[in-house]
Amino acid sequence: MSEFTIVGLRVVREAVRHGSFSTAAERLGYTQSAISRQIALMEQAAGRALFERHARGVQPTAAGRVVLRHAETVLGELDAARQELHDLDARPPGRLRVGAFSTAMAALVPRAIAALAVQEPHAQLPLREGLSPRLLTAVARGRLDLAVVTRPQDAPEGVEVIPLMDDPLLLAVPPDHALAGRASVTTPMLRDERWITASTEPGTTLLGTWSDASWQPDIAFVARDWVAKLGLVAAGLGVTVVPGLAVPTLPPNIALVRIDHPAAVRPTAIAQRSDAPDEHLRRTFTEALRDASAGLSAQLRHRLR
């Protein structure tokens, strides 16, 4: 009895994708007779027809769709293995691929990199900025070795999540605002404010982490860029929420107030693969991130006194 083969799986995949044996032959660089022979062998291995032949092309049978599904998995894993083998030669020693969400890139990650450079001056740290779910996926798939993310409820398989800090969310107001100078504010005190947010949907902004369905914020302006948001706040056109990690980058014409609500925090964590190529570098950088987060927390406490 014939066996499924890698070549045969590639032929089946191309034939299904293009609905044509001749196009599959052209795409793979095979002759028409070679394609027909491979299809015949795969159908013999399956014990049933994998394609319905028509005058204008071919379509997979139910069995063909089953083989295709598994072919995608097998060929995908082989491509991943090939890439990992390539990385063994392509990735130089002392290289750590790091990702982080945008606010962490403002001060936390740069400080950790600066500290690492003192201990490992020749280390290379390619950076990738992105949203936390995408960064977690990149770590799980081996495209990143470590990422600073918003702490997930469930981590992908193979990814270790290490709590880093509970980053407080703060109210940013102009210096002459009625709330400026207060030690803290409660959320009911904010219901009459005009808001500057990244979206008209509160659940998609930092505001959504501590607001509830009992009130709808008055969104005066929508601005995704932090510079634009803070410019609107400084001009007295509204208030916004900023994470504590962003405090070192804020201009002096912005006043900050703590939000007295247990959910006014953004748990931040380190996501990493335990099989990262350079374990020593990964551990050293993890410690640098912890030290940097402690330093930023102390700086924030000083500013909010």
C-alpha positions as CSV (number, residue, x, y, z in Angstrom):
1,M,0.0,0.0,0.0
2,S,1.3,3.5,-0.9
3,E,2.2,6.0,1.9
4,F,1.5,9.6,2.1
5,T,4.5,11.6,1.1
6,I,5.6,15.2,1.5
7,V,5.8,15.7,-2.2
8,G,2.3,14.2,-2.6
9,L,0.9,16.5,0.1
10,R,2.4,19.6,-1.6
11,V,0.8,18.4,-4.9
12,V,-2.6,18.0,-3.3
13,R,-2.4,21.4,-1.7
14,E,-1.5,23.2,-4.9
15,A,-4.1,21.3,-6.9
16,V,-6.8,22.3,-4.4
17,R,-5.6,25.9,-4.2
18,H,-5.7,26.4,-8.0
19,G,-8.4,23.9,-9.0
20,S,-6.2,22.5,-11.7
21,F,-3.6,19.8,-12.1
22,S,-1.8,21.7,-14.9
23,T,-1.6,24.9,-12.8
24,A,-0.2,22.8,-9.9
25,A,2.4,21.4,-12.2
26,E,3.4,24.9,-13.4
27,R,3.6,26.2,-9.8
28,L,5.7,23.3,-8.6
29,G,7.9,23.0,-11.7
30,Y,6.7,19.4,-12.4
31,T,5.4,17.8,-15.6
32,Q,1.8,17.1,-16.0
33,S,2.5,13.4,-15.9
34,A,4.5,13.8,-12.7
35,I,1.5,15.6,-11.1
36,S,-0.9,12.9,-12.2
37,R,1.4,10.2,-10.8
38,Q,1.6,11.9,-7.4
39,I,-2.2,12.3,-7.2
40,A,-2.6,8.6,-8.1
41,L,-0.2,7.6,-5.4
42,M,-1.9,9.8,-2.8
43,E,-5.3,8.5,-3.8
44,Q,-4.0,5.0,-3.4
45,A,-2.6,5.8,0.1
46,A,-6.0,7.3,1.0
47,G,-7.9,4.4,-0.4
48,R,-10.4,6.7,-2.2
49,A,-10.6,9.5,-4.7
50,L,-9.3,12.9,-3.5
51,F,-10.6,14.9,-6.5
52,E,-13.6,15.2,-8.8
53,R,-12.4,15.7,-12.4
54,H,-14.3,18.2,-14.5
55,A,-13.7,19.6,-17.9
56,R,-12.7,22.9,-16.4
57,G,-10.6,21.7,-13.6
58,V,-10.8,19.6,-10.4
59,Q,-12.4,19.9,-7.0
60,P,-11.5,18.1,-3.8
61,T,-13.8,15.4,-2.5
62,A,-14.7,15.1,1.1
63,A,-11.6,12.8,1.5
64,G,-9.5,15.4,-0.4
65,R,-10.5,18.1,2.0
66,V,-9.5,15.9,5.0
67,V,-6.1,15.2,3.4
68,L,-5.7,18.9,2.6
69,R,-6.4,19.9,6.2
70,H,-3.7,17.6,7.5
71,A,-1.4,18.6,4.6
72,E,-1.6,22.2,5.7
73,T,-0.6,21.2,9.3
74,V,2.3,18.9,8.3
75,L,3.7,21.3,5.7
76,G,3.4,24.2,8.1
77,E,5.3,22.4,10.7
78,L,8.0,21.5,8.2
79,D,8.3,25.1,7.2
80,A,8.6,26.1,10.8
81,A,11.4,23.5,11.4
82,R,13.2,24.8,8.3
83,Q,13.0,28.4,9.6
84,E,14.3,27.3,13.1
85,L,17.2,25.5,11.5
86,H,18.0,28.6,9.4
87,D,17.8,30.7,12.6
88,L,20.5,28.5,14.2
89,D,22.9,29.8,11.6
90,A,21.4,33.2,11.0
91,R,21.0,34.4,14.6
92,P,24.3,35.5,16.1
93,P,25.2,34.8,19.7
94,G,23.9,37.4,22.2
95,R,20.7,38.2,20.3
96,L,17.4,38.6,22.0
97,R,14.3,39.4,20.0
98,V,12.1,41.7,22.2
99,G,8.6,43.0,21.8
100,A,6.6,45.5,23.9
101,F,3.3,47.5,23.7
102,S,3.8,51.2,22.8
103,T,3.7,52.7,26.3
104,A,6.3,50.2,27.6
105,M,8.5,51.3,24.7
106,A,8.4,54.9,26.0
107,A,10.6,54.5,29.1
108,L,10.5,51.0,30.6
109,V,12.2,49.0,27.7
110,P,14.7,51.7,26.8
111,R,15.9,51.9,30.5
112,A,16.2,48.1,30.6
113,I,18.2,48.1,27.4
114,A,20.5,50.8,28.7
115,A,21.1,48.8,31.8
116,L,21.7,45.6,29.8
117,A,24.3,47.4,27.6
118,V,26.5,48.0,30.7
119,Q,26.6,44.3,31.4
120,E,26.4,42.9,27.8
121,P,27.8,45.7,25.5
122,H,27.7,43.4,22.4
123,A,24.2,42.1,22.9
124,Q,21.7,42.7,20.0
125,L,18.1,43.4,20.8
126,P,15.9,43.7,17.8
127,L,12.7,45.5,18.9
128,R,9.1,45.0,17.8
129,E,6.2,47.2,18.9
130,G,2.7,45.9,18.9
131,L,-0.5,45.1,20.7
132,S,-0.2,42.6,23.5
133,P,-2.3,39.8,21.9
134,R,-0.1,39.9,18.8
135,L,3.1,40.0,20.8
136,L,1.9,36.9,22.8
137,T,1.3,35.1,19.6
138,A,4.7,36.1,18.3
139,V,6.3,34.7,21.4
140,A,4.3,31.4,21.2
141,R,5.4,31.0,17.6
142,G,9.0,31.6,18.3
143,R,9.2,34.9,16.4
144,L,10.0,36.8,19.7
145,D,12.0,35.5,22.6
146,L,10.5,37.9,25.2
147,A,7.8,40.5,25.2
148,V,6.4,43.1,27.7
149,V,2.6,42.7,27.5
150,T,-0.6,43.6,29.3
151,R,-0.9,40.5,31.6
152,P,-3.3,38.0,29.9
153,Q,-5.9,35.8,31.5
154,D,-4.6,32.8,29.6
155,A,-1.2,32.5,28.0
156,P,-0.6,30.5,24.8
157,E,0.9,27.1,25.2
158,G,4.7,27.2,25.7
159,V,4.7,30.8,26.9
160,E,5.6,31.6,30.5
161,V,4.1,34.8,31.9
162,I,5.9,36.6,34.8
163,P,4.1,39.4,36.5
164,L,6.1,42.6,36.3
165,M,4.0,45.5,37.8
166,D,0.5,46.8,38.2
167,D,0.8,50.0,36.2
168,P,-1.6,52.6,37.6
169,L,-3.9,54.6,35.3
170,L,-3.8,58.3,36.1
171,L,-6.0,61.2,35.2
172,A,-4.2,63.8,33.1
173,V,-5.6,67.4,33.4
174,P,-4.3,70.9,32.6
175,P,-2.6,72.6,35.5
176,D,-5.5,75.0,36.1
177,H,-8.1,72.3,36.2
178,A,-10.3,72.1,39.3
179,L,-9.0,68.6,40.0
180,A,-5.3,69.4,39.6
181,G,-3.4,69.2,42.9
182,R,-5.8,66.7,44.4
183,A,-4.2,63.5,45.9
184,S,-6.8,61.4,44.1
185,V,-10.3,61.4,42.6
186,T,-13.1,58.9,42.6
187,T,-14.8,57.8,39.4
188,P,-18.1,59.5,40.2
189,M,-16.2,62.8,40.3
190,L,-15.2,62.3,36.6
191,R,-18.7,61.7,35.1
192,D,-19.1,65.4,34.1
193,E,-15.7,65.7,32.5
194,R,-15.1,66.0,28.8
195,W,-12.9,63.2,27.6
196,I,-10.2,62.8,25.1
197,T,-9.9,59.1,24.1
198,A,-8.4,56.9,21.4
199,S,-11.9,55.7,20.4
200,T,-15.6,56.5,20.7
201,E,-16.0,53.0,22.2
202,P,-15.1,53.3,25.9
203,G,-14.3,49.6,26.1
204,T,-11.5,49.9,23.6
205,T,-9.7,52.7,25.5
206,L,-7.9,52.8,28.9
207,L,-11.1,54.5,30.2
208,G,-12.9,51.2,29.7
209,T,-10.8,49.4,32.4
210,W,-12.6,51.2,35.2
211,S,-15.8,52.7,33.8
212,D,-19.1,50.8,33.9
213,A,-22.4,50.6,32.1
214,S,-24.1,53.1,34.4
215,W,-22.7,56.1,32.6
216,Q,-21.5,57.1,29.2
217,P,-18.5,59.5,29.1
218,D,-18.7,62.7,27.2
219,I,-16.1,62.2,24.5
220,A,-15.1,65.6,23.2
221,F,-12.2,64.5,21.0
222,V,-10.8,61.3,19.5
223,A,-7.1,61.1,19.1
224,R,-4.9,58.0,18.8
225,D,-1.5,59.7,19.1
226,W,-0.3,60.5,22.6
227,V,1.2,63.8,21.5
228,A,-2.2,64.9,20.2
229,K,-4.0,63.7,23.3
230,L,-1.7,65.6,25.6
231,G,-1.8,68.7,23.5
232,L,-5.6,68.8,23.7
233,V,-5.4,68.3,27.5
234,A,-2.9,71.1,27.9
235,A,-5.1,73.4,26.0
236,G,-7.9,72.8,28.5
237,L,-10.1,70.9,26.0
238,G,-10.7,67.8,28.1
239,V,-9.1,65.2,30.3
240,T,-7.6,61.8,29.5
241,V,-6.2,58.7,31.1
242,V,-2.5,58.0,30.9
243,P,-0.6,54.9,32.2
244,G,2.1,55.4,34.9
245,L,4.7,54.0,32.5
246,A,4.2,57.1,30.3
247,V,4.9,59.6,33.1
248,P,8.6,60.1,32.3
249,T,7.7,61.3,28.8
250,L,4.9,63.7,29.8
251,P,5.4,67.4,29.3
252,P,5.4,69.7,32.4
253,N,2.2,71.4,31.5
254,I,0.2,68.2,32.4
255,A,-1.0,67.6,35.9
256,L,-1.6,64.0,37.1
257,V,-4.1,62.7,39.7
258,R,-4.6,59.2,41.0
259,I,-7.9,57.5,40.2
260,D,-9.3,55.9,43.4
261,H,-10.7,52.7,41.9
262,P,-9.3,49.1,42.2
263,A,-9.6,48.6,38.4
264,A,-7.6,51.7,37.5
265,V,-4.5,49.7,36.9
266,R,-3.0,47.9,33.9
267,P,-1.3,44.6,35.0
268,T,1.9,44.3,33.1
269,A,4.0,41.2,32.6
270,I,6.9,39.6,30.8
271,A,6.0,36.8,28.3
272,Q,8.8,34.6,27.4
273,R,9.7,31.2,25.9
274,S,11.7,28.9,28.2
275,D,13.6,27.6,25.2
276,A,15.0,31.0,24.1
277,P,18.4,30.5,22.5
278,D,20.4,32.7,24.9
279,E,19.1,31.9,28.4
280,H,21.7,34.0,30.1
281,L,20.8,37.1,28.1
282,R,17.1,36.5,28.6
283,R,17.5,36.3,32.4
284,T,19.7,39.3,32.5
285,F,17.3,41.4,30.5
286,T,14.4,40.2,32.7
287,E,16.2,41.5,35.8
288,A,16.9,44.8,34.0
289,L,13.1,45.1,33.3
290,R,12.3,44.5,36.9
291,D,14.9,47.1,38.0
292,A,13.5,49.6,35.5
293,S,9.9,49.0,36.6
294,A,10.9,49.6,40.2
295,G,12.7,52.8,39.3
296,L,9.7,54.1,37.3
297,S,7.3,53.3,40.2
298,A,9.5,55.3,42.6
299,Q,9.6,58.2,40.1
300,L,5.9,58.1,39.8
301,R,5.4,58.1,43.6
302,H,7.7,61.2,43.8
303,R,5.8,63.1,41.2
304,L,2.4,62.4,42.8
305,R,3.4,63.6,46.3
